[in-house]
Amino acid sequence: MSIIRVEEISKFIGEEVTIQGWAYNRTDKGKLVFLLVRDGSGFVQCVAFKGDLDEATFDQLTRLPQESSLSITGLVREDKRAPGIPGGYEVGVREIKFVQLAAENYPMALKEQGMDFALDNRHLWIRMQSQWAVLRVRATVISAIREWLDTHGFVGMDTPILTPAACESTSTLFETEYFDEGVAFLSQSGQLYNEANIMAFGRVYAFGPTFRAEKSKTRRHLTEFWMVEPEAAFCDLDQLMEIEEQYVTHIVQRVLRDRMPELKFLGRDITRLEKIAPPFPRISYDDAANKIQELYGAETDPEKKALLKFDWGIDFGAPHETALTALYEKPVFVYGYPTAVKAFYMEPWPGRPEVCKSVDLLAPEGYGEIIGGSERMSDYNLLLQRIHEHGLPEESFQWYLDLRKFGSVPHSGFGMGVERTVSWLCGAEHIREAIPYPRTIKRVYP
């Protein structure tokens, strides 16, 4: 007797198998019970006839509380009408063993729940089909990220979570006491350490949690999220964009290959994702600003027009990114942002000190920036000047400055937020659905 996982059920048509899992939903039809069972790898319909089970077992089945754990043995049949993920298969029940009868009144019953209630019960909400499907996609995204980087010369490097100074902005740091050393900060990025690592390994990437103390309430922001940060020596901005489009395309293709049932259950428009392939459109910040100003001029709705108001020199907001990406079917690179809106370490554009060699990759369908990157500053004196201009403590960055004294080279890198990418691929409404336990400015439970 084979104990199988639901995701592999198509290999066992006509065979008797055992599935170990939990009762997700039940429909009683007199002498017939339809039981939707989940086992962590998928959801499958199990059909029990009264005559095939002893009376006590069938009676218990008709009163089975949601989320009871059980083991079911039966014959696998193909039936295109059968619900589930992947769907199209059912198990004719021959035997049931109840492992635990769950308590009555399961909080996350199969009905519409308020968002606050659902988040308070996130530990149970992740069992729901929609949330489960999103997090399955997330796991594949993470696998695909490592797969591409590991096979393209990038070496995985762990960077510190506790850091002595800011990487992006001193206003968005979580601070903590650190023994006799004063204070330390939860990492905003592992990038600076990766710049040291590439001088030893050439190409590296860090992958871990990142913390931003921004008081933002948008659907795109979390205070704790996961970011992958590749960095490459002897790499300019154009080469960086080539890396990014190959890397993103690989992730999309892996998700389409391995998570099609989950995407279909979520109602994702697969045709949009199937168009993702190199090359991606590339436009300068200047051109993007002109396009937005044209859209502003053409907009007749006063409310929408107000959201599109834009002046050269500011960073794009969500309405600007949404309007801009609506012009394209693929992710679009916007490069050459104003120096004033970017981090201190970005290489200036030749002949235009007000512009830096930065690039953001904006996802289609209004999902905004999924990757932010740049060519890094390689000149010691210019970097020191920028550190002073940003009011950063020179002593905390002495090791970083050393990298420009001993074998400095042109180098570039980027950071990609896992949750934003997963939100885009799944068509999720809010980024908090793309991480198992979201942390926002109003939530640190459970």
C-alpha positions in Angstrom: 0.0 0.0 0.0 1.5 3.3 -1.1 1.4 6.4 1.2 1.3 9.2 -1.4 1.3 13.0 -1.5 -1.7 14.5 -3.3 0.5 16.5 -5.7 1.6 13.2 -7.2 -1.8 11.5 -7.4 -1.9 11.5 -11.2 0.7 8.7 -11.1 -1.6 6.4 -9.2 -4.8 6.2 -11.3 -6.4 2.8 -10.7 -4.3 2.0 -7.7 -5.2 1.8 -4.0 -3.3 4.4 -2.0 -3.2 6.0 1.5 -3.4 9.8 2.0 -2.5 11.3 5.4 -4.0 14.7 6.0 -6.7 16.9 7.3 -10.5 17.3 6.6 -10.9 20.6 4.8 -14.5 20.5 3.8 -17.4 18.0 3.9 -20.6 17.6 2.0 -23.2 15.0 3.1 -25.5 13.4 0.5 -27.3 10.8 2.6 -25.5 7.6 2.0 -22.7 9.5 0.3 -20.1 11.8 1.8 -17.7 14.0 -0.2 -14.7 14.9 1.8 -12.1 17.4 0.6 -8.8 16.4 2.2 -5.6 18.4 2.2 -2.2 16.9 3.0 0.2 19.9 2.6 1.0 19.1 -1.0 -2.5 19.5 -2.4 -6.3 19.1 -2.0 -8.2 16.0 -3.2 -11.8 14.9 -3.1 -12.5 11.7 -1.3 -15.8 9.9 -1.8 -17.2 7.6 0.9 -20.2 5.3 0.4 -22.1 4.2 3.5 -21.9 0.6 2.4 -18.1 0.6 2.1 -17.5 1.6 5.7 -18.6 0.2 9.1 -21.6 2.0 10.6 -19.6 3.7 13.4 -17.0 5.1 11.0 -19.5 6.4 8.5 -21.5 8.0 11.3 -18.4 9.7 12.7 -17.6 10.9 9.2 -20.9 12.7 8.8 -20.2 14.6 12.0 -16.4 15.2 11.4 -15.3 18.6 12.5 -13.2 20.7 10.0 -9.5 20.2 10.4 -9.7 16.8 12.0 -6.6 14.8 11.1 -7.0 11.4 9.4 -5.6 8.7 7.2 -7.7 7.6 4.2 -7.1 4.5 2.0 -8.9 4.0 -1.3 -8.8 3.7 -5.1 -7.6 6.6 -7.2 -10.0 7.6 -10.0 -9.7 10.3 -12.7 -12.7 12.6 -12.8 -12.4 16.0 -14.5 -15.2 17.3 -12.4 -13.5 16.6 -9.1 -12.4 19.7 -7.2 -9.1 20.2 -5.5 -5.6 21.3 -6.3 -4.4 19.9 -8.7 -8.0 18.7 -9.2 -9.4 16.2 -11.7 -8.9 13.2 -9.4 -10.8 11.6 -6.5 -10.3 8.7 -4.1 -13.0 6.1 -3.5 -12.7 5.6 0.3 -12.3 2.0 1.5 -10.9 2.8 5.0 -10.6 5.8 7.3 -8.5 6.1 10.5 -9.2 9.2 12.6 -6.0 10.5 14.1 -7.6 13.4 16.0 -11.1 14.8 16.0 -10.6 18.6 15.9 -12.4 20.9 18.3 -15.8 22.2 17.2 -16.2 25.8 15.9 -13.0 26.0 14.0 -12.2 29.8 13.8 -11.4 29.9 10.1 -14.6 28.3 8.9 -15.2 28.3 5.2 -16.9 31.6 5.0 -16.0 35.2 4.4 -13.7 36.5 7.2 -12.8 40.1 8.1 -9.2 40.9 7.3 -8.2 41.8 10.9 -9.8 38.5 12.1 -8.0 36.6 9.4 -4.6 38.1 10.3 -5.2 37.5 14.0 -5.6 33.8 13.0 -2.8 33.8 10.4 -1.5 30.5 11.9 -4.8 29.0 10.8 -5.5 31.2 7.7 -2.4 29.7 5.9 -4.4 26.4 5.7 -7.0 28.0 3.5 -6.7 27.1 -0.2 -6.0 30.6 -1.4 -3.3 31.4 1.2 -1.8 27.9 0.8 -1.5 28.4 -3.0 0.2 31.8 -2.6 2.8 30.4 -0.2 3.4 27.4 -2.4 4.3 29.8 -5.2 6.5 31.7 -2.8 8.5 28.5 -2.0 9.0 27.9 -5.7 10.1 31.5 -6.3 12.7 31.1 -3.6 13.9 27.8 -5.1 14.1 29.3 -8.5 16.1 32.3 -7.2 18.8 30.1 -5.7 18.7 27.8 -8.7 19.5 30.6 -11.2 22.1 32.3 -9.0 23.9 29.0 -8.0 24.2 28.0 -11.7 25.4 31.4 -12.9 28.5 31.8 -10.8 27.0 33.5 -7.8 28.2 32.3 -4.4 25.7 32.4 -1.5 27.0 34.6 1.4 25.3 35.3 4.7 25.5 38.9 5.8 24.9 40.3 9.3 21.4 41.0 10.6 22.9 43.3 13.3 24.8 46.2 11.7 26.6 49.3 13.1 25.2 51.8 10.6 22.5 52.4 8.0 22.7 51.3 4.4 19.8 53.3 3.0 18.3 55.9 5.4 18.9 56.6 9.0 15.2 57.3 9.5 14.1 53.8 8.8 16.2 51.8 11.2 15.1 49.5 14.0 17.5 50.1 16.9 18.6 47.8 19.7 21.0 48.0 22.6 24.2 46.0 21.9 26.1 45.2 25.1 29.0 47.7 25.7 29.1 48.7 22.1 26.2 51.1 22.3 23.5 50.5 19.7 23.1 48.3 16.7 20.5 48.2 14.0 18.5 45.5 12.3 19.7 45.2 8.7 18.2 47.2 5.9 20.3 45.4 3.4 23.3 43.0 3.1 24.6 45.0 0.1 27.6 46.8 1.7 29.0 43.5 3.0 28.4 41.9 -0.4 30.6 44.6 -1.9 33.3 43.3 0.3 32.5 39.7 -0.6 32.8 40.2 -4.3 36.4 41.3 -3.9 37.0 37.8 -2.6 34.5 35.7 -4.7 33.7 37.8 -7.8 29.9 37.2 -7.8 27.9 36.6 -4.6 24.4 36.9 -3.3 22.8 37.3 0.2 19.3 36.1 1.0 17.6 36.8 4.2 15.2 39.0 6.2 15.4 42.7 5.9 13.9 45.3 8.2 12.6 48.8 7.4 11.0 51.1 10.1 8.9 52.9 7.5 5.5 54.0 8.8 3.9 52.9 5.5 0.4 51.5 5.2 0.4 50.7 1.5 -0.3 47.3 0.0 3.3 47.1 -1.1 5.1 47.5 2.2 6.1 45.4 5.2 8.4 46.2 8.1 10.0 42.7 7.8 10.5 41.1 4.4 12.8 38.8 2.6 15.3 40.1 0.0 17.8 38.5 -2.3 20.8 40.7 -3.1 23.2 39.6 -5.9 26.4 41.6 -6.4 29.0 41.3 -9.2 32.5 42.6 -9.8 33.5 44.0 -13.2 29.8 44.6 -14.0 28.4 47.9 -15.3 24.8 49.0 -15.4 24.0 47.5 -18.8 25.4 44.2 -17.8 23.4 44.3 -14.6 20.1 44.8 -16.5 21.0 41.7 -18.7 21.5 39.7 -15.6 18.2 40.9 -14.1 16.0 40.1 -17.1 17.5 36.6 -17.5 17.1 36.0 -13.7 13.4 37.2 -13.6 12.5 35.3 -16.7 13.8 32.1 -15.1 11.8 32.6 -11.9 8.6 33.2 -14.0 9.2 30.1 -16.1 9.8 27.9 -13.0 6.6 29.1 -11.4 4.6 28.4 -14.7 6.2 25.0 -14.9 5.7 23.9 -11.3 2.8 25.9 -9.9 0.3 26.0 -12.7 -2.5 24.4 -10.6 -2.0 27.0 -7.8 -2.0 29.9 -10.3 -5.2 28.6 -11.9 -6.9 28.2 -8.6 -6.0 31.8 -7.7 -7.6 32.9 -11.0 -4.3 34.3 -12.3 -4.2 35.4 -16.0 -1.5 32.9 -17.1 -1.2 34.6 -20.6 0.3 37.7 -19.0 3.0 35.7 -17.3 3.7 33.7 -20.5 4.8 36.9 -22.2 7.7 37.5 -19.8 10.9 36.9 -21.7 14.0 39.0 -22.6 14.5 41.6 -23.7 12.6 43.9 -21.3 11.9 47.5 -22.3 14.5 50.0 -21.0 13.7 53.7 -20.6 15.5 56.5 -18.9 14.1 58.4 -15.9 13.9 61.4 -18.1 11.8 59.6 -20.7 9.6 58.1 -18.0 9.1 61.5 -16.5 8.0 62.8 -19.9 5.6 59.9 -20.4 4.0 60.5 -17.0 3.6 64.2 -17.7 1.9 63.3 -21.0 -0.4 61.0 -19.2 -1.1 63.7 -16.7 -2.0 66.2 -19.4 -4.3 63.7 -21.1 -6.1 62.6 -18.0 -9.6 64.1 -17.6 -10.7 62.6 -14.3 -9.7 65.2 -11.6 -8.9 62.6 -8.9 -6.7 60.5 -11.2 -5.1 63.6 -12.6 -4.1 64.7 -9.1 -2.4 61.4 -8.4 -0.4 61.7 -11.6 1.0 65.1 -10.8 4.8 64.9 -11.3 7.8 67.1 -11.4 11.3 66.0 -12.5 13.5 65.2 -9.5 11.0 63.3 -7.3 10.8 59.5 -7.0 7.9 57.7 -8.6 4.9 56.9 -6.4 2.6 54.0 -6.9 0.2 55.8 -9.2 3.1 56.9 -11.5 4.5 53.3 -11.6 1.1 51.9 -12.3 0.4 54.3 -15.2 3.9 53.8 -16.6 3.8 50.0 -16.6 0.3 50.0 -18.2 2.2 51.0 -21.4 4.1 47.7 -21.4 3.3 43.9 -21.3 6.6 43.0 -19.7 8.5 44.4 -16.7 10.2 47.7 -17.6 13.6 49.0 -16.6 13.8 52.7 -15.6 17.4 53.8 -15.3 19.2 57.0 -14.4 17.2 58.3 -11.4 18.0 61.7 -9.8 20.9 61.3 -7.3 18.9 63.1 -4.6 16.3 60.3 -4.4 18.8 57.4 -4.3 21.3 56.0 -1.8 24.7 57.5 -1.2 26.8 54.7 -2.8 25.5 54.9 -6.4 27.9 55.9 -9.2 27.1 59.3 -10.8 26.2 59.5 -14.5 29.1 60.8 -16.6 28.7 64.5 -17.2 25.4 64.6 -15.1 26.2 64.6 -11.4 22.5 65.2 -10.7 21.8 61.7 -12.1 23.1 58.3 -10.9 23.6 54.9 -12.5 20.6 53.4 -10.8 17.9 51.2 -12.2 14.5 49.9 -11.0 12.6 47.1 -12.5 8.9 47.8 -12.5 6.4 44.8 -12.7 3.4 45.0 -15.0 -0.2 45.3 -13.8 0.4 48.0 -11.1 2.7 45.9 -8.9 5.5 48.5 -9.0 9.2 48.1 -8.2 10.3 44.5 -7.6 14.0 45.2 -8.1 16.2 48.1 -7.2 19.8 48.2 -8.3 22.7 50.3 -9.4 26.3 50.5 -10.4 28.2 51.2 -7.2 30.6 54.0 -6.6 34.2 52.8 -7.1 36.1 56.0 -6.3 37.4 56.5 -2.7 37.3 60.3 -2.6 33.8 60.6 -4.1 32.4 57.9 -1.8 33.9 59.7 1.2 32.3 63.0 0.0 28.9 61.3 -0.3 29.1 59.8 3.2 29.7 63.3 4.6 26.9 64.8 2.5 24.5 62.3 3.8 25.5 62.9 7.4 26.7 59.4 8.0 29.5 58.6 10.5 32.7 58.1 8.6 34.1 55.8 11.3 31.3 53.3 10.8 32.1 53.1 7.1 35.9 52.9 7.3 35.9 49.2 6.3 33.6 50.1 3.3 35.9 52.8 2.2 38.8 50.3 2.4 37.2 48.5 -0.5 38.0 51.5 -2.7 41.7 51.6 -1.6 42.7 48.0 -2.3 41.8 46.8 -5.8 38.6 48.8 -6.5 36.7 47.8 -9.7 33.5 48.8 -11.4 30.8 46.7 -9.8 27.0 46.5 -9.6 24.2 44.8 -7.8 20.5 44.7 -7.0 18.0 43.8 -4.4 14.7 42.0 -5.1 11.9 41.8 -2.6 10.5 38.2 -2.5 7.0 39.3 -1.3 6.5 41.9 -4.0 7.6 39.4 -6.7 5.2 36.7 -5.3 2.4 39.2 -5.1 2.9 40.1 -8.8 3.1 36.4 -9.9 0.0 35.4 -7.9 -2.0 38.6 -8.7 -2.4 39.0 -4.9 -4.2 42.1 -3.6 -1.9 42.8 -0.7 1.8 42.0 0.0 0.8 40.6 3.4 -0.6 37.5 1.7 2.9 36.7 0.2 4.6 36.0 3.5 3.6 33.4 6.2 3.5 35.8 9.1 3.4 39.5 8.0 4.8 42.3 10.1 3.4 45.7 9.6 3.4 49.0 11.6 0.2 47.7 13.3 0.9 44.0 13.6 3.5 41.8 15.3 1.1 38.9 16.3 1.0 36.0 15.9 
